[in-house]
Amino acid sequence: MLELFLNPDKIEAGCDEAGRGCLAGPVFAAAVILPKDFECALLNDSKQVKEKDRYELRSIIEDRALAWAVGIVDHQEIDKINILNASFLAMHRAIDQLSVVPEHLLIDGNRFRKYKDIVNTCVVKGDGKYLPIAAASILAKTYRDDFMLNIHNEYPAYGWDTNKGYPTIRHRKAIAEFGVTPYHRMSFTLLSKQLSLDFE
């Protein structure tokens, strides 16, 4: 069972990101504040939830959360500031948009750049431990998936409808064959050594 809060006496927001390991597209992050009586047996880490259930959960979260928001850092910003800083910035942008100011932040992962004067706690694999982080993971994942499905229509050869920009063999082979798109992160290693040697 996932816990609803770390600090039940505080207004606590869960934060998580999606797309950090991708070769293309933005990194998305979400921040979610759940009510004290929130219950949802289906809610879990987005990676543990079926795709259709993720979208059902998104509707539940958006309907029942006290506040929620999504932040985005695009591929060009990622290339300028690196993916770790971009992940922090996406979370900050999500927190910026919350209609309720949190008193504590629950962050998925082991590192975070402090947001203003709000105390935060980093939780490794927190999306499988705390409901607010799991909720944030669902929003970040589904909104990023929507973005990648949309640009898949522009560049169908890369298979973004299935790989969502992650470095699958199909994705890397498409880069080798067709080159990069305007959505690729140029600071990332886009071709594996094996593929790059094949095309030298």
C-alpha positions in Angstrom: 0.0 0.0 0.0 1.2 3.5 -0.9 1.3 6.1 1.8 -0.8 9.2 1.4 1.6 11.5 3.2 5.0 11.7 4.7 3.9 14.7 6.9 0.1 14.5 7.3 0.1 17.8 9.2 1.4 19.8 6.2 0.2 20.6 2.7 2.3 18.2 0.8 2.9 18.1 -3.0 4.3 15.1 -4.8 6.6 15.7 -7.8 7.9 13.5 -10.5 9.1 13.7 -14.1 8.9 11.7 -17.3 11.2 11.5 -20.3 14.5 12.0 -18.7 16.1 9.1 -20.6 14.6 9.9 -24.0 16.6 10.9 -27.1 13.8 13.3 -28.3 11.1 15.6 -27.0 10.7 17.5 -23.8 11.0 16.4 -20.2 7.6 16.8 -18.4 7.1 17.1 -14.7 4.0 17.3 -12.5 3.2 18.4 -9.0 0.1 17.1 -7.2 -1.5 17.9 -3.9 -4.0 15.3 -2.8 -6.8 15.7 -0.3 -6.4 14.2 3.2 -9.2 11.6 2.5 -7.9 10.5 -0.9 -8.2 6.8 -1.8 -7.6 5.1 -5.1 -6.6 1.4 -5.1 -5.5 1.6 -8.8 -3.0 4.5 -8.3 0.6 3.4 -8.5 3.9 4.2 -10.2 3.0 5.0 -13.8 5.4 2.3 -15.0 3.3 -0.3 -13.1 0.0 0.8 -14.6 -1.5 -0.2 -18.0 -1.8 2.7 -20.5 -5.6 2.8 -20.5 -5.6 2.8 -16.7 -3.1 5.7 -16.7 -5.6 7.9 -18.6 -8.4 6.8 -16.3 -6.2 7.8 -13.3 -5.4 11.1 -14.9 -9.1 12.0 -14.9 -9.4 10.9 -11.2 -6.4 12.9 -10.2 -7.4 16.0 -12.0 -10.9 15.8 -10.6 -10.0 15.1 -7.0 -6.6 16.7 -6.4 -6.6 19.9 -4.3 -4.1 21.3 -6.9 -2.1 19.9 -9.8 0.1 21.3 -12.5 2.5 20.1 -15.3 5.8 21.8 -16.2 7.7 21.3 -19.5 11.3 21.8 -20.5 11.9 21.4 -24.2 14.7 19.6 -26.0 16.5 22.9 -26.8 16.6 23.9 -23.1 17.7 20.4 -22.2 20.7 20.7 -24.6 21.6 24.1 -23.0 21.4 23.1 -19.3 21.6 19.3 -19.3 18.9 16.8 -18.5 19.4 16.8 -14.7 18.9 20.6 -14.4 16.1 20.3 -16.9 14.3 17.8 -14.7 14.6 20.1 -11.7 13.4 23.1 -13.8 10.4 21.2 -15.1 9.4 20.3 -11.5 9.9 24.0 -10.5 7.7 25.1 -13.4 5.0 22.6 -12.2 5.2 23.8 -8.6 5.0 27.5 -9.8 1.6 26.8 -11.3 0.0 25.1 -8.3 -3.1 27.0 -7.1 -2.4 25.9 -3.5 1.1 26.7 -2.1 2.6 23.5 -0.6 4.4 23.5 2.7 6.5 20.4 1.9 7.6 18.7 -1.4 7.9 15.0 -1.8 10.4 14.5 -4.7 10.8 11.2 -6.6 14.6 10.4 -6.8 17.7 11.1 -4.9 18.4 14.8 -5.8 16.6 18.0 -6.2 17.3 21.7 -6.4 15.6 23.5 -3.6 12.4 25.4 -4.6 12.2 28.8 -2.9 12.0 28.2 0.9 9.9 25.1 0.8 11.3 22.1 2.6 11.7 19.0 0.4 12.3 15.3 0.9 13.8 13.1 -1.9 12.5 9.5 -2.0 14.2 7.0 -4.2 11.5 5.1 -6.1 9.0 7.4 -4.4 6.4 6.8 -7.1 6.0 3.3 -5.7 5.8 4.5 -2.1 3.7 7.7 -1.9 0.4 8.5 -3.6 1.1 12.1 -4.4 4.3 11.2 -6.2 2.5 8.3 -8.0 -0.1 10.8 -9.0 2.5 13.2 -10.3 4.1 10.3 -12.3 0.8 9.6 -13.9 0.3 13.1 -15.1 3.9 13.6 -16.3 3.8 10.4 -18.2 0.4 10.8 -19.9 1.0 14.4 -20.9 4.4 13.6 -22.3 3.0 10.6 -24.1 0.3 12.8 -25.6 3.1 15.2 -26.9 5.1 12.3 -28.4 2.0 10.8 -30.1 1.3 14.2 -31.6 4.8 14.7 -33.1 4.8 11.0 -34.2 2.3 12.2 -36.9 5.1 14.5 -38.2 7.9 12.0 -38.1 6.3 8.4 -38.1 9.6 6.7 -39.1 10.9 7.0 -35.5 8.2 5.0 -33.9 7.3 7.5 -31.2 3.8 6.1 -31.0 5.4 3.1 -29.3 8.8 4.1 -27.9 7.8 7.7 -26.9 11.4 8.8 -27.7 13.3 6.3 -25.7 16.4 4.8 -27.3 15.0 1.6 -28.7 16.7 -0.2 -31.6 14.0 1.0 -34.0 14.5 4.6 -32.9 18.3 4.4 -33.2 18.0 2.7 -36.7 15.7 5.5 -37.8 18.2 8.1 -36.7 20.9 6.3 -38.6 18.8 6.0 -41.8 16.9 9.4 -41.8 19.0 11.6 -39.5 17.8 13.7 -36.7 14.6 15.7 -36.4 14.0 19.1 -34.9 12.9 17.4 -31.7 16.0 15.4 -31.0 18.3 16.2 -28.1 21.6 16.9 -29.7 23.5 16.7 -26.4 22.6 13.0 -26.1 24.3 10.1 -27.7 21.8 9.5 -30.5 23.5 6.5 -32.1 25.0 3.5 -30.3 28.6 2.7 -31.2 27.5 -0.4 -33.2 25.2 1.7 -35.4 27.5 4.6 -35.8 30.3 2.2 -36.9 28.0 0.7 -39.4 27.5 4.1 -41.1 31.0 5.5 -41.0 
